[in-house]
Amino acid sequence: MKQLFGGLLLGVGILIMTCSGLCSLVVVFMGFGDAMRDPSIIMLPLLVGGIPFAIGFGLFWGGRALLRQDARERSAHRVPEPPVDGA
């Protein structure tokens, strides 16, 4: 169950980060001419797009941590195989 939930968090986090990051970049590049006159304009899309990006990064990080925790638990509970004599 941890693998499923961790994978979902990872996927949703990547999608949110990608969408908000690309949208912010498009807005910044579209308004680059106006930003030359007033550089504070660049901060608005970064602030508005940065909040969803941070949420997406948190979901991504949480999903990755959950998957790593599950892998550690599985390796701790794994029974070692007996050695095989190759004679």
Secondary structure, 3 states (H helix, E strand, C coil): CHHHHHHHHHHHHHHHHHHHHHHHHHHHHHCHHHHHHCHHHHHHHHHHHHHHHHHHHHHHHHHHHHHHHHHHHHHHHCCCCCCCCCC
